[in-house]
């Protein structure tokens, strides 16, 4: 009886809605006539978009070559993960051929206070799509799969083994993804992958001894479930949008007829989906468990790998940064340093590195180890006020200047506009015969100079 009354009230309301809409549509409205356009105006309107379309083909549009390595604030790139000695075993190889990248990094002691500590970090490779696959990964010689906790002040070495998948010319970076901070990129290089993409194979042996192709394994099953859920969701949406929407429903609400918006059939279908979907999911899960009894779930643990013995700030050469100034017109960073040589050899400064940018002392060119991006190197970018070797046991206060346009092109000069205007980097010392190297991590607040 109640249902019949609802239907009767619905029938009474719909003609009212239709009549009101018809009345509103037929109201007289004064329309100001538009001016008649001349031939020249119509021709101009036609030629303008045509010219814009043709100009797109004339422009020299270049491919994007970056991976966001300049996106993070300079103080994060300088004072978190400090990469050095990054090497690729080759830069030209074929599809299915392996290539490895190895190197070292220092976790800065002066970790920015606004950046969460590296209690969960993930080492990976930044690529423009799936052009490579990662087959092995090592940290301090230990294989690891998960995120890892790093210790500020710690020294680590890493190695990643990759396999060529798609031929082409690609710019690749190793990087650390820091939880709640972002990606800190290592030095990038260009890799050339030759061959045919159709020749790529990615076969692995399961714990049951079955050999499967990871490129196609489970693909049809995945497509089936995506189509099923897509069809179900679409049908549920169409069931509701098939009837009048918005204005008609709003007027029913205004008339106090909200109970009539949902019919008994709507409730029946909703109950069927509410019960059917969980039953279907549980049944499919039971079938999958029965078909694949030996499975390894996705791992959610955190690897704990201790740092190496001190490679940076090992106590042989101590460096205290007294002052750091950035001269904006000269694009030059000047450091005043107090250096204590505790080694038994005379040493000289050969390089300053920060955010993968290398400033070299031209008198010690052999100090630079190849393997990084040479476009990020200033071969004569480091100058010293006193270039004589620092003798064993000597303490010296000296000024060094790292000068190059890379401060601006790599957006590191934005440091003076950051809320945390502190610089960090690695200073490399060498003995007279370049046979031994000492590394110190330096940091200081930066004072900008505009004249």
C-alpha positions as CSV (number, residue, x, y, z in Angstrom):
1,X,0.0,0.0,0.0
2,X,2.9,2.3,0.9
3,X,4.6,1.6,-2.3
4,X,1.5,2.4,-4.3
5,X,1.1,5.8,-2.5
6,X,4.8,6.6,-3.3
7,X,4.2,5.8,-7.0
8,X,1.1,7.9,-7.1
9,X,2.8,10.9,-5.5
10,X,5.7,10.5,-8.0
11,X,3.3,10.6,-10.9
12,X,1.7,13.8,-9.6
13,X,5.1,15.5,-9.1
14,X,6.6,14.7,-12.5
15,X,4.0,16.6,-14.6
16,X,4.5,19.6,-12.4
17,X,8.2,19.5,-13.0
18,X,7.7,19.1,-16.7
19,X,5.2,22.0,-16.9
20,X,7.5,24.3,-14.9
21,X,10.5,23.5,-17.1
22,X,8.3,24.1,-20.2
23,X,7.2,27.4,-18.8
24,X,10.8,28.5,-18.1
25,X,11.9,27.5,-21.5
26,X,9.2,29.5,-23.3
27,X,9.7,32.7,-21.4
28,X,10.4,35.6,-23.8
29,X,14.0,36.8,-23.6
30,X,15.3,39.9,-25.4
31,X,18.4,39.0,-27.3
32,X,20.7,41.6,-28.7
33,X,21.6,40.8,-32.3
34,X,25.2,40.2,-33.0
35,X,26.9,42.4,-35.6
36,X,27.4,40.8,-39.0
37,X,31.1,40.0,-39.5
38,X,32.9,41.1,-42.6
39,X,34.8,38.9,-45.0
40,X,38.2,40.1,-43.6
41,X,37.2,39.2,-40.0
42,X,36.1,35.7,-41.0
43,X,39.2,35.1,-43.0
44,X,41.4,36.3,-40.1
45,X,39.6,33.9,-37.7
46,X,40.3,31.1,-40.0
47,X,44.0,31.9,-40.7
48,X,45.0,32.5,-37.1
49,X,44.4,29.0,-35.7
50,X,45.8,27.6,-39.0
51,X,49.0,29.6,-38.4
52,X,49.3,28.5,-34.8
53,X,49.0,24.8,-35.9
54,X,51.7,25.2,-38.6
55,X,54.1,27.0,-36.2
56,X,54.1,24.0,-34.0
57,X,55.7,21.9,-36.8
58,X,58.2,24.7,-37.5
59,X,59.4,25.0,-33.9
60,X,62.4,22.9,-32.8
61,X,60.9,20.9,-29.9
62,X,63.5,19.0,-28.0
63,X,63.0,15.9,-25.9
64,X,63.0,16.4,-22.1
65,X,66.3,15.2,-20.7
66,X,65.8,15.6,-16.9
67,X,64.5,13.5,-14.1
68,X,63.7,16.2,-11.6
69,X,67.2,16.2,-10.1
70,X,67.0,19.9,-9.6
71,X,63.5,19.8,-8.1
72,X,64.6,19.4,-4.5
73,X,65.8,22.3,-2.4
74,X,69.6,22.8,-2.6
75,X,70.1,22.2,1.1
76,X,68.5,18.7,0.7
77,X,70.7,17.8,-2.3
78,X,73.8,19.1,-0.6
79,X,73.4,17.8,3.0
80,X,71.7,14.4,2.8
81,X,73.2,11.7,0.5
82,X,76.6,12.8,-0.8
83,X,77.6,10.5,-3.8
84,X,81.1,10.1,-5.0
85,X,83.3,7.6,-7.1
86,X,80.2,6.5,-9.1
87,X,81.2,4.3,-12.0
88,X,79.4,2.5,-14.8
89,X,81.2,-0.6,-16.1
90,X,80.1,0.4,-19.7
91,X,77.8,2.8,-21.4
92,X,77.1,1.0,-24.7
93,X,75.6,-2.5,-24.6
94,X,72.9,-4.6,-26.2
95,X,69.4,-5.7,-25.2
96,X,69.6,-8.6,-22.7
97,X,73.2,-7.6,-21.8
98,X,73.9,-6.7,-18.2
99,X,75.5,-3.4,-17.0
100,X,76.4,-2.4,-13.5
101,X,76.8,0.9,-11.6
102,X,78.8,1.1,-8.4
103,X,80.0,3.8,-6.2
104,X,80.1,5.2,-2.7
105,X,78.1,7.8,-0.7
106,X,78.4,9.5,2.6
107,X,75.4,10.3,4.8
108,X,75.9,13.8,5.9
109,X,76.4,14.5,9.6
110,X,74.8,17.9,9.3
111,X,71.4,16.4,8.2
112,X,68.8,19.1,7.7
113,X,66.5,19.5,10.7
114,X,63.5,19.9,8.4
115,X,64.1,16.6,6.6
116,X,63.1,13.3,8.4
117,X,66.0,11.1,9.4
118,X,66.9,8.4,6.8
119,X,65.3,5.6,8.8
120,X,63.7,4.3,5.6
121,X,65.5,4.8,2.3
122,X,65.3,3.0,-1.0
123,X,68.1,2.7,-3.5
124,X,67.0,2.6,-7.1
125,X,67.7,3.7,-10.7
126,X,65.9,6.6,-12.4
127,X,65.0,5.8,-16.0
128,X,62.7,7.3,-18.6
129,X,60.4,4.3,-18.5
130,X,61.1,0.5,-18.3
131,X,64.2,0.7,-20.5
132,X,66.1,-1.5,-18.0
133,X,65.3,-4.1,-15.4
134,X,67.1,-4.4,-12.1
135,X,68.4,-7.9,-11.4
136,X,70.7,-7.5,-8.4
137,X,71.4,-4.8,-5.8
138,X,74.1,-4.7,-3.1
139,X,74.8,-2.3,-0.2
140,X,78.2,-2.7,1.5
141,X,78.5,-6.1,-0.3
142,X,75.3,-7.4,1.0
143,X,72.3,-8.2,-1.2
144,X,69.1,-6.5,-0.2
145,X,65.5,-6.1,-1.5
146,X,63.8,-3.7,0.9
147,X,64.2,-0.2,2.2
148,X,67.2,0.3,4.4
149,X,67.9,2.4,7.5
150,X,70.9,4.7,7.0
151,X,73.0,6.3,9.7
152,X,74.0,10.0,9.5
153,X,77.7,10.2,9.3
154,X,77.9,6.7,7.9
155,X,79.8,5.6,4.8
156,X,78.5,3.1,2.3
157,X,79.2,1.6,-1.1
158,X,76.7,0.2,-3.5
159,X,76.3,-1.8,-6.6
160,X,73.3,-2.3,-8.9
161,X,73.2,-4.8,-11.8
162,X,70.8,-4.0,-14.6
163,X,69.7,-5.6,-17.9
164,X,69.0,-3.9,-21.2
165,X,65.3,-4.0,-22.2
166,X,64.5,-1.3,-24.8
167,X,67.0,0.0,-27.3
168,X,67.7,3.7,-27.3
169,X,69.7,6.6,-25.9
170,X,68.8,7.3,-22.2
171,X,69.9,9.5,-19.3
172,X,70.2,7.3,-16.2
173,X,70.7,8.2,-12.5
174,X,71.2,6.1,-9.4
175,X,69.2,7.7,-6.6
176,X,68.0,7.3,-3.0
177,X,64.3,7.8,-2.3
178,X,64.1,9.2,1.2
179,X,60.9,8.7,3.0
180,X,58.9,12.0,3.3
181,X,61.7,13.9,1.6
182,X,61.9,12.8,-2.1
183,X,64.5,11.5,-4.5
184,X,68.2,12.5,-4.0
185,X,69.8,11.8,-7.4
186,X,73.3,10.5,-7.9
187,X,75.4,11.6,-11.0
188,X,73.8,10.8,-14.3
189,X,75.2,9.3,-17.5
190,X,74.0,8.6,-21.0
191,X,73.5,4.9,-21.9
192,X,73.2,3.5,-25.4
193,X,71.2,0.3,-25.7
194,X,71.4,-1.4,-29.1
195,X,69.5,-4.4,-30.5
196,X,65.9,-5.4,-31.0
197,X,63.3,-5.0,-28.2
198,X,61.5,-8.2,-29.4
199,X,64.6,-10.2,-28.4
200,X,64.3,-9.3,-24.8
201,X,63.8,-12.2,-22.4
202,X,63.0,-12.1,-18.7
203,X,62.6,-15.6,-17.5
204,X,62.9,-16.7,-13.9
205,X,62.6,-20.0,-12.1
206,X,59.9,-20.2,-9.4
207,X,60.4,-22.0,-6.1
208,X,58.5,-25.0,-7.6
209,X,61.1,-25.2,-10.4
210,X,58.8,-23.8,-13.1
211,X,60.4,-21.5,-15.7
212,X,58.1,-18.5,-16.3
213,X,58.4,-15.4,-18.6
214,X,57.9,-12.3,-16.3
215,X,56.9,-10.2,-19.3
216,X,53.7,-12.1,-19.9
217,X,53.1,-14.2,-16.7
218,X,49.7,-13.6,-15.2
219,X,48.9,-10.9,-17.9
220,X,45.6,-12.5,-19.1
221,X,44.4,-13.1,-15.5
222,X,45.1,-9.5,-14.6
223,X,43.3,-8.2,-17.7
224,X,40.3,-10.4,-16.8
225,X,39.9,-9.1,-13.3
226,X,40.4,-5.5,-14.4
227,X,37.7,-5.9,-17.1
228,X,35.3,-7.6,-14.6
229,X,35.6,-4.9,-12.0
230,X,35.3,-2.2,-14.6
231,X,32.1,-3.7,-16.0
232,X,30.6,-4.1,-12.6
233,X,31.5,-0.5,-11.6
234,X,30.1,0.8,-14.9
235,X,26.8,-1.1,-14.6
236,X,26.4,0.2,-11.0
237,X,26.9,3.7,-12.2
238,X,24.6,3.4,-15.2
239,X,21.9,2.0,-13.0
240,X,21.7,5.3,-11.1
241,X,22.3,7.7,-13.9
242,X,19.6,6.2,-16.2
243,X,16.9,8.2,-14.4
244,X,16.5,12.1,-14.2
245,X,19.4,13.6,-12.3
246,X,20.2,16.8,-10.4
247,X,17.3,19.3,-11.0
248,X,14.5,16.7,-10.8
249,X,16.1,15.0,-7.7
250,X,16.7,18.3,-6.1
251,X,13.1,19.3,-6.5
252,X,12.0,16.0,-5.0
253,X,14.1,16.7,-2.0
254,X,12.7,20.2,-1.7
255,X,9.2,18.6,-1.8
256,X,10.0,16.2,1.1
257,X,10.0,13.1,-1.2
258,X,13.6,11.9,-0.4
259,X,12.4,8.4,0.5
260,X,11.1,7.9,-3.0
261,X,14.6,8.5,-4.6
262,X,15.6,5.0,-3.7
263,X,13.3,2.3,-4.9
264,X,12.9,-1.3,-3.5
265,X,14.7,-2.6,-6.5
266,X,17.6,-0.3,-5.8
267,X,17.9,-1.7,-2.3
268,X,17.7,-5.2,-3.6
269,X,20.5,-4.7,-6.1
270,X,22.6,-3.0,-3.4
271,X,22.2,-5.9,-1.0
272,X,23.1,-8.3,-3.8
273,X,26.4,-6.4,-4.5
274,X,27.1,-6.0,-0.8
275,X,27.0,-9.8,-0.3
276,X,28.2,-11.0,-3.7
277,X,31.4,-9.0,-4.0
278,X,33.0,-10.3,-0.7
279,X,31.9,-13.8,-1.4
280,X,33.4,-13.6,-4.9
281,X,36.7,-12.2,-3.5
282,X,37.0,-14.9,-0.8
283,X,36.2,-17.7,-3.3
284,X,38.8,-16.4,-5.7
285,X,41.4,-16.1,-2.9
286,X,40.7,-19.7,-1.8
287,X,41.1,-21.0,-5.4
288,X,44.4,-19.1,-5.8
289,X,45.7,-20.4,-2.5
290,X,44.8,-23.9,-3.5
291,X,46.4,-23.6,-7.0
292,X,49.6,-21.9,-5.6
293,X,50.2,-23.3,-2.1
294,X,53.9,-22.2,-2.0
295,X,54.0,-18.4,-2.2
296,X,56.1,-15.6,-0.7
297,X,54.2,-12.5,0.3
298,X,55.4,-9.0,-0.5
299,X,58.0,-8.1,2.0
300,X,57.4,-5.1,4.4
301,X,60.5,-5.4,6.6
302,X,63.3,-2.8,6.9
303,X,66.9,-4.0,6.2
304,X,69.5,-3.1,8.7
305,X,73.0,-2.7,7.1
306,X,75.7,-1.2,9.2
307,X,78.0,1.5,7.7
308,X,81.6,0.8,6.7
309,X,84.5,1.9,8.8
310,X,85.0,5.7,8.4
311,X,85.9,6.6,4.8
312,X,85.0,10.3,5.2
313,X,86.1,12.3,8.3
314,X,88.4,9.4,9.2
315,X,90.4,11.5,11.6
316,X,93.5,11.8,9.5
317,X,92.7,15.2,8.1
318,X,90.4,17.4,10.2
319,X,88.6,20.3,8.6
320,X,86.7,23.0,10.4
321,X,84.6,25.5,8.2
322,X,84.9,28.9,9.7
323,X,82.9,30.9,7.2
324,X,81.1,30.4,3.8
325,X,80.1,33.2,1.5
326,X,78.4,33.1,-1.9
327,X,79.2,36.0,-4.2
328,X,76.1,36.3,-6.5
329,X,77.7,38.4,-9.4
330,X,80.7,36.0,-9.6
331,X,78.7,32.8,-9.0
332,X,81.4,31.8,-6.5
333,X,81.3,30.1,-3.1
334,X,84.2,31.0,-0.8
335,X,85.1,29.0,2.2
336,X,87.5,29.9,5.1
337,X,88.8,26.6,6.4
338,X,91.0,25.5,9.3
339,X,92.8,22.4,8.2
340,X,94.8,20.0,10.5
341,X,97.0,17.5,8.7
342,X,97.5,14.6,11.0
343,X,98.9,12.3,8.3
344,X,102.6,11.6,7.7
345,X,102.5,13.1,4.2
346,X,102.2,16.5,2.6
347,X,98.7,17.0,1.2
348,X,96.9,19.3,-1.2
349,X,93.2,20.1,-1.9
350,X,92.2,18.5,-5.2
351,X,88.4,18.7,-5.4
352,X,85.2,20.0,-3.8
353,X,82.0,18.1,-4.6
354,X,78.4,19.1,-3.7
355,X,75.1,17.9,-5.2
356,X,77.1,15.9,-7.9
357,X,78.9,19.1,-9.1
358,X,82.7,18.7,-9.1
359,X,85.0,21.8,-8.7
360,X,88.5,20.7,-9.6
361,X,91.9,22.2,-8.8
362,X,93.5,22.5,-12.2
363,X,96.9,21.6,-10.7
364,X,95.6,18.2,-9.6
365,X,93.5,17.2,-12.6
366,X,94.4,13.5,-12.1
367,X,92.3,13.7,-8.9
368,X,89.1,13.6,-10.7
369,X,87.8,10.0,-11.2
370,X,85.9,9.6,-14.5
371,X,82.4,8.0,-14.6
372,X,80.2,10.9,-13.6
373,X,78.6,13.4,-15.9
374,X,81.4,15.6,-17.3
375,X,78.9,18.4,-17.9
376,X,78.7,18.7,-14.1
377,X,82.4,19.3,-13.8
378,X,84.2,22.6,-13.5
379,X,87.8,21.6,-14.5
380,X,89.3,24.8,-13.2
381,X,86.6,25.7,-10.8
382,X,88.5,25.4,-7.5
383,X,91.2,28.0,-6.6
384,X,93.2,28.3,-3.4
385,X,94.8,31.4,-1.7
386,X,97.8,29.2,-0.7
387,X,98.5,26.3,-3.1
388,X,101.6,25.0,-1.2
389,X,101.2,21.5,0.3
390,X,100.1,21.3,3.9
391,X,102.9,19.6,5.7
392,X,102.4,16.7,8.2
393,X,101.3,18.0,11.6
394,X,100.7,21.5,10.1
395,X,97.5,23.5,11.0
396,X,96.6,26.0,8.4
397,X,93.8,28.5,7.9
398,X,93.1,29.1,4.2
399,X,90.5,30.3,1.8
400,X,89.3,28.3,-1.2
401,X,86.8,29.4,-3.9
402,X,84.5,27.2,-6.0
403,X,83.6,29.4,-9.0
404,X,81.5,28.4,-12.0
405,X,78.2,29.0,-13.7
406,X,77.1,25.5,-12.5
407,X,76.0,27.1,-9.3
408,X,73.3,28.9,-11.3
409,X,72.5,26.3,-14.0
410,X,72.1,23.5,-11.4
411,X,69.9,25.9,-9.3
412,X,72.3,25.6,-6.3
413,X,72.4,29.4,-5.9
414,X,68.9,29.2,-4.7
415,X,70.4,28.2,-1.4
416,X,70.6,31.8,-0.3
417,X,66.8,32.1,-0.6
418,X,66.1,28.9,1.4
419,X,64.9,28.9,4.9
420,X,67.9,26.6,5.6
421,X,70.8,28.4,4.0
422,X,73.5,25.9,4.9
423,X,75.9,24.2,2.4
424,X,77.4,20.8,2.6
425,X,79.8,18.9,0.5
426,X,83.0,16.7,0.3
427,X,86.5,18.1,0.2
428,X,89.2,15.7,-1.3
429,X,92.8,15.9,-0.3
430,X,95.7,14.1,-2.1
431,X,99.3,13.5,-1.2
432,X,102.0,14.7,-3.6
433,X,102.0,11.6,-5.7
434,X,98.2,11.3,-5.8
435,X,98.6,7.8,-4.3
436,X,96.5,8.4,-1.2
437,X,93.3,10.3,-0.7
438,X,91.6,11.8,2.3
439,X,88.0,13.0,2.4
440,X,86.3,15.5,4.7
441,X,82.7,16.5,4.9
442,X,82.3,20.3,5.3
443,X,79.3,22.3,6.2
444,X,78.5,25.9,7.1
445,X,75.9,28.6,7.0
446,X,76.1,30.7,3.8
447,X,76.3,34.5,3.8
448,X,75.2,36.0,0.4
449,X,77.2,38.8,-1.1
450,X,75.5,40.9,-3.8
451,X,78.4,43.2,-4.7
